[in-house]
Amino acid sequence: MPELSGFELLDRLPNQPPVIFTTAYDQYALKAFEVNSIDYLLKPIDPQQLDRALNKLESRGINGGQAELTDALRSTIARLAHALPIDRGFPNRICSRIGDRMVLIDLDQITHFYSEDRLTYASTDTRQYIVDYSLATLEQVLSDRGFLRIHRSTLVNLAFVDELHRWFGGRMIARIKGRKRTELTVARSYVRLLKQKLGFD
């Protein structure tokens, strides 16, 4: 929304309707439930989660004409889903806020994403950027763009993996191309999949 956030809009309404929030930013989840929302869906929206949210809406004492309204809503959503040319892809760049500036980073320059102290970072060969996506969301939307989870806190760009080294406990170390030669821990549960993706297995 260009001038107001969804929260600000709700705050200005004299009678707050039931709301299902949809956003790509999971940090707003707690606030969403503070304003009487029915549910909170992270983009890209899973059809089963949307169905669950609509069922929750129905279960909150909605009957009679309101139930017909919910049926009409479901029907409208179904028609839109079939009629609109929805682009399910992810942008080629990701945004990072640095003070008052917003910086766009090309995905093909990002060597890996990692989480630390409840923040998610995009790492390039020159620096790290804080991004507004959770690692789980990035894993979901970038799996077909060459990014793979190798640790609970790390998502790597396979194009930048230069070397793999055995490490104790069944783990491995992935060395990244670039000046820094960054080394990333590959958890034992992800070793086999990583080797398969890189054609080593």
C-alpha positions, 0 to 999 in steps of 0.5 A, spaced: 500 500 500 503 506 497 501 511 503 498 506 509 500 499 512 494 494 513 495 495 520 494 503 520 488 502 515 485 497 520 486 502 526 482 508 522 476 503 521 470 504 526 468 497 526 474 492 525 472 486 520 475 480 521 482 480 517 486 474 514 493 478 513 498 476 507 505 478 507 512 476 505 515 478 512 514 473 518 516 479 523 509 482 523 505 475 525 505 477 532 502 484 531 497 481 526 494 477 532 494 483 536 489 487 531 483 481 531 486 477 525 483 471 523 490 468 521 496 470 518 499 467 511 506 468 509 507 469 501 507 465 497 501 462 499 499 455 500 492 453 498 491 449 504 493 454 509 488 459 505 483 454 506 485 453 513 484 460 514 477 461 511 475 455 515 477 459 521 473 465 519 467 460 518 468 457 525 467 464 528 460 464 529 458 466 522 452 463 519 446 465 515 447 471 510 455 471 512 456 464 511 453 465 504 458 471 503 464 466 505 461 462 500 461 467 495 469 469 497 471 462 496 468 462 489 471 469 487 478 467 489 477 460 485 475 464 479 481 469 480 486 463 481 484 461 474 483 467 470 489 472 473 496 470 470 499 470 476 507 470 476 509 465 481 517 467 480 521 470 485 524 477 483 532 477 480 534 482 486 532 482 493 532 488 497 536 490 504 534 496 508 541 500 510 539 506 514 534 511 510 536 507 503 534 501 500 539 497 496 537 491 491 542 485 491 542 481 485 541 474 487 546 471 482 551 475 486 549 472 493 553 466 495 549 464 501 544 466 506 544 465 513 540 467 520 544 469 526 541 473 532 534 472 529 536 476 523 537 473 516 543 476 512 544 475 504 552 474 503 556 476 497 563 476 496 564 483 499 559 484 504 553 482 508 546 485 508 540 484 512 534 482 508 526 481 511 525 474 509 526 468 513 530 463 511 524 458 511 521 463 506 527 464 502 528 456 502 521 455 499 521 460 494 529 460 491 529 452 491 528 452 483 534 458 483 540 454 485 539 455 493 539 449 497 539 449 505 545 446 508 544 447 515 539 450 519 541 457 519 544 456 512 542 457 505 547 456 499 548 458 492 550 452 489 553 456 483 558 458 488 560 452 492 568 450 490 570 445 494 567 440 499 571 437 505 570 431 510 569 434 517 568 430 523 561 427 525 559 426 518 559 433 517 562 437 511 565 444 510 563 447 503 568 452 501 565 458 497 568 461 491 571 468 491 576 472 495 574 471 502 574 463 501 568 463 506 567 456 509 560 453 511 558 448 515 554 442 512 550 439 517 550 431 516 543 431 514 544 435 508 550 432 506 547 427 501 542 432 498 548 437 497 552 432 494 547 429 489 545 436 487 553 438 485 553 431 482 558 428 487 554 422 488 
